[in-house]
Amino acid sequence: MSNYELPFKLDDPSILHFDSFVNNEWVTAKSGERFEVIDPATTKPWTSISTATAADIPRYTQTASRAFTTFRTTPARQRAQLIQSWDTQIRTHRSDLARILVHETGKPLAEALGEIDYALTFTWWFVGEAERITGTITPAALPGRRVLTIKQPVGVVAALVPWNFPVAMVVRKAAAALAAGCTMIVKPSPETPVSALVLGELAKRAGFPAGVFNVVTTDLAHTPSVSEALCRAPEVRKVTFTGSTRVGKLVAGYCADGLRKMTLELGGNCPFVVFDDADLDQALGMLMALKWRHAGQACIAANRVYVQAGVYERFVQMLTERTQKEIKVGRGWEEGVTMGAMTTPQGVQKAVEQVQDAVAKGATLVLGGDRIEGEGYFFPPTILKDMTQEMRVSQEESFAPIAAVYRFETEEEAVRWANDTAMGLASYAFTKNADRLWRLFENLEAGMIGLNTGASSAAEAPFGGVKESGYGKESGKEVAVNEYLVTKTGTLTVDGHY
C-alpha cells in the first residue's frame, strides 16, 4: 500500500491497489522498486506503484498463456456475460474511477466522468459482439469438396496504453479482446497506472478467471525495456498500441521478429476545415469540444484549423470570444473548471516552443501563449492566426491547447494543405454544399472524416487511421473483434457428392 495520504476520498477504498495485477493477485516486482504517481495539478506525488522490469515479464506472459488454454473455449455467451458484469462493476464505481482520473491526468471531474461513460459504450457494444463471431461455408470450385472457416482467438494480447484516456483506451481494447476469447496483459502509462489497476480489480469482481486480465506497472525509465519484453515474448501473439508514431514504429519493429498481429493507433495532425457556407455556430461548437477537451491532449483533436477567407476574421473573433467566456483553467476538482492541467511537463514545454516558433515565423498571437506560472503543469487556451504551412504546429501534432488558424481561398487549396502531413487519423469538414461534402469524404486522407461534425468516435464506428497514423481498427461492427481473431480454413471431401 501507499504511504501517502490520498488527495481524495473514495466510496470504496478497497478498489485501490499499488502493485501489478496478475493472475487475479497483487504482485510485487522482483526488483522491489517503486515509482511515484504525480498529480499534474500540484506536481506532488500522491502514491507509489510497484516497478516491474523486463525480468518480470516471462512469468506474467506465461500466466496469461496458461489462462488462454481454457478461456479460449469459454462459450461466447459466457464471455458476453462476463463483460456485462464488468460493465456493471465499472458503472457502480464510476465516481471513484473519475476521481482517480482527475489526479492522474489533470482533467476536470466532468471530463473524467465523461471518459468513464465513453468507456462504458465499449463494454456495452462488445457484450453483443461476443456472440456474433461466426465462420463461413463457401461453395467449392471442384466437385466433392466443401470449404468452411471458423474464427478463433489469436492468443495472449499485450496492450500498451497511453495516459490521455487511460480508462477508455484500456476498455476499448480489452472488451474486444475478451469478447474474442483472448487473454490480455495491459501495460498502462507510468503517469496513469492506478485507474488500470482498478479496472483489473473490477474484472476480478466481475468473475473473469485468474490470468485473463492482467495489469503490469512500471516507471518511465523501464517502460521501453518492459514494452519490448512484452512485444517479443513468445506467448504474446497480438500487440495493440496507442501512442506516438515514433514509438509505434519501434513497437512494430519488435513485433516483426515474431510476425505478431498488430493494431497501431498513432499520432494525429488533424485538419478542421470551415468553408464560407458553413454553419459557423455549428462548426465552432464542434471545435470548442475538439480543441480544448483535456487541454488538447487527444489524438483526434483539431490541430490545424483551416477557414475560408470570406469568414476567416469573423470565425477567429467568434472562437476567441467563446473561449474567453467558457474556458476556465484550474485544478480538475475545483468548481467551474472546464480545462485542467496538462499531464506532463514535457507537454507544456513543447507547447511553449511551438507558439514561439509560430510567432517568430509571422503568426499573430490572439490569446494565451505561455505557461501559467505556479504549481501544476498548466498552459492556457491559446489562439494563433495568420498561420502558414512551414511552422512547427503545421508539421507536428501539438497535443496541447493551441488553436492554430489558417486562411484558405479554394477547396483545392484546403484539401492540399489538409493532406500535407505524414499523419492521417481524422479530418473534419464543415460546409452546406452536399456535393463538396462527398468530394471531401473521398479526397481527405484520413481514416475518419467528420462531415459537419466533430463527433466521429463511437463504439459502433471503426476507429483508426491511415499513413503514419497506423493501421488496424478499434471498435465498430465485426472489424474490431476481427483484430483479435485468426481465420482457420477447413476443406472437406464428400464421398458420393451430387
BELJOUR-V829434 format. One record per residue. NEAR is the number of other ideal C-beta (glycine too) atoms within 10 Angstrom. Layout:
near
NEAR
NEAR
This chain:
near
10
17
8
14
7
15
15
14
8
16
11
12
9
8
21
18
19
20
19
26
24
23
18
19
13
16
20
15
21
13
14
8
17
18
19
14
22
21
23
29
26
16
13
14
13
19
25
17
24
26
24
29
17
17
13
23
26
13
12
27
24
15
23
26
18
16
22
23
10
12
22
15
10
18
11
16
10
12
23
19
16
23
28
17
18
26
22
15
20
23
15
15
21
16
15
22
25
24
21
27
27
26
27
27
32
31
30
29
20
14
22
28
18
16
25
21
14
17
27
21
19
27
25
15
21
28
20
14
24
25
13
13
20
10
13
11
11
10
7
16
7
9
8
12
13
14
15
14
13
14
18
16
26
22
20
29
30
30
25
25
27
20
21
26
26
28
27
22
29
25
26
29
27
30
29
32
28
29
29
27
25
26
28
27
25
28
26
28
24
20
18
24
28
26
29
25
25
25
27
25
21
23
26
19
17
19
13
25
16
14
25
27
30
28
30
28
28
29
20
12
13
21
16
13
15
25
24
17
24
27
24
18
23
11
20
24
22
25
25
27
27
25
23
15
21
10
19
22
13
16
23
18
11
17
23
11
9
14
8
21
19
20
22
24
27
27
25
28
27
30
27
28
27
27
22
14
14
21
13
17
10
15
27
18
13
20
25
20
13
25
27
20
21
23
34
26
23
19
28
24
30
28
29
25
26
24
27
22
11
13
18
19
13
11
22
22
12
16
25
17
11
15
24
12
8
12
19
13
20
18
20
24
16
12
7
7
21
16
26
29
29
30
26
20
14
11
23
22
15
20
26
16
11
24
26
14
16
26
15
10
15
11
20
13
16
18
17
22
18
14
18
15
7
7
14
23
24
22
27
19
25
25
23
25
24
18
22
15
12
11
22
17
25
22
16
17
23
24
26
23
27
25
31
27
25
26
19
20
10
10
18
10
14
23
21
13
18
25
16
14
25
12
27
24
29
30
30
30
28
26
22
13
14
9
8
16
17
11
15
23
13
8
18
22
18
25
22
23
18
24
17
15
14
24
12
20
20
14
24
9
15
16
24
24
27
14
17
20
29
28
17
21
21
23
24
20
14
13
16
28
25
18
23
26
22
15
11
11
11
11
10
11
10
11
5
5
11
5
